[in-house]
Amino acid sequence: MIPSPNSASPSKARLAFYNAVPSVLWSGLALGPLAGFCYLHMARPWLWGLLALSLLAYAVPRAWFGWWQLSKKPASYQHLGVPLINRVAQHGSLVNKLVRRRYPHYRHVRSGRRAVAALIGHSYHMERFHVAALLFFLFASGYAGAQGDWGWAALLTLLNVGYNLYPIWLQQYLRLRLTPPKNPAGTA
């Protein structure tokens, strides 16, 4: 059944499309140059070895994520402009604004413990992906520098910051906003 324009919420397919647009755009802008560098300049044994080493990030337990968390305060992320990234990311304010034009009652963040727990779990999944990608970009930048390709090293480092470091910080920031602060002992 096709939902009418006046229905309360969009279909999963429509939401997937809206959220795929920024994902494909940012991935293409970052992964295109990386793929070009790897194809043209990186020896295949190094490529596969560094890629395998990067994928070890998926084996890191969730409990360790706090070790590299930037801050326990949202203000630190706000000073770095992390909320601006949320405007143009998947499920970000721009995508949600476009969806709400047609479906005014739609909300990505629903109330309830299960919904919040699911969003927090998804944020760990996204952070894990970007940590693995950050490592591979870092290794590729190091490889380019070791080969004397300083232009490639600089470009890959810049792309790494935009495509991986800021999205990692975004996931941490979103979790801080979704998790209620813990009250110190003796306070209400």
N, C-alpha and C positions, 0 to 999 in steps of 0.2 A: 504494500500500500504506500502510495506517495503522500508524504505529509503536505497538508495545505499550507499556504503562506501564513495563515493565522494560527497554526498549531503552536502549542506551548514550547516545544523543544525541537531542535533540528535532528535529522537522522544521523546515525553514526557515520555514514558515508559522507554526508555534507560536512560534518565536523572534521573528519579525516582530511577532506580536500582543503578546507580552510587552513588547517594546521600544517599540511604538507607544503604549502606555498613558501612560508618562511624557511622551513627546514631544507627544502630543495635549493632555494636561493642561497642561503648561507653556506650550505654544504658544497654547492658548486663553486662558489667564490673562493672557498678555502681549500677544498680537496682537489680542485682542478689544477692549480699550480703545484700542489704536492705530488699529485700523480704524474704530472709532466716532468718534474725534477727526478722522481724515482725512476721513471721509464727511460729518461735520456741520460742520467748521470750516475745512478746508483748501481753498483755491482749486485747481481741477483743474490748471491749468498748473503751479503750484508742486508739487502732488502728483507729477505725472508727471516733472517735471524733477528733483526731489529723489530720487525713486526711481531714475531713470536714473543720476544721479550716484553713488548708493549702490552700484549694481550694478557700477560700475567696480572695486570691490574684487575682483571675480573675475578681473580682468586683472593683479593684482599677482603677480609671480613668487614662487615658494615661497622663494627665497633671501632675499627682503626680510623674511620673517616674523620673523627673528631681531632685526630693528631694534626691534620693539615687544614683544619677549619680556620679561616682568616680571623674571625672574631665571634664572640658570643653576643655582640650588640649589633642590631640592625644599622645603627648610625655609621659604623665603620664602612659598611657596604654602600650606604647612601652617599658618603663622601667620595667614593670611587666611581660613582655613576652607575652602579649595578642596576638600580631600578629602570634606568633608560634602556638597558638591554632587554628587560622584560617587556617593553613596549613592542619590540619587533621580533620576539621569539615565539615559538609554538605556545599556544594557550596564553599568549601575552595580551596586553591591553588592546593592541590594534586588532588582533584576530577576534577577541571577544567583542569589541565594539562593532566590527563588521557583522558578526553573527547576531548580535542584539538588534541590529537594524531590522532584520527580518523576524527575529524571535525575541521580542523585548523582555520576556521573562527568563531567558536562558542565563544560567550562572555556571561557570566552570567549577568553582569551588562551592560545593554543597555543604550544608551543615550536617553534623553527625560525626560520631567518632570513626565509624567505618570509612566514610568518604575522606576524612582528613588523614586517616592511617593509609589509605590507598594512595593519596597524593604524596605523602611523605615517602612511601615505598617507591613510587615512581621517580621521585626526585633523587633517591639513592641510585636507581638504575641509570638515570641520565648523567649523574655525576660520575659514575663508574665508567660509562662510555667516554666522557670527555677526559677523564684521567688517562685512560688508555690512549686516546688520540693525542693528548698533550705529550705523553711520553714519546709516541712515534714521531710527532712533529719535532720534539726536542732532539731525538736521535738523528732525524734527517737533517736538522739544522747543524748539528755537530759534525755529521758526515760531510756536509757541504763546506763547512769551515775547514775541516781537516784536508779537503781536496783543494782549498784555496778559492772556492766559489763564494766569495763574501757577499755578493749580491743575493744569491740564493739563500745563504744563511740568514741574512737580514730579513728577506721577504718571508721565509718560513717562520722565523721568530715572531715577526709582526702578526702573521696569520694565526700563529699559535695563541697569542695573547687574546685576539678577538674571537677566535672560533672555539677555544678550549678553556683558557684561564677565566675569562669573564663568565662563560656558562657554568663553570664549576662554582664560582662565587655566587652566581644567580641561584643555583640549587641550594646552597648553604643559606642564603638570604631568605629564600622562600620557606625553608624548613624553620628558620627562626620565627618567621611571621605566623606559621601554622601551629607551632608548638607553644602552648601557654607557658609563661614564665613560672619558674618554681619559686614558691614563697619561702623565705628564710624561716627557720624554726621560731615559733612564738608569734608569727604574724598571721593575720586573718586572710 
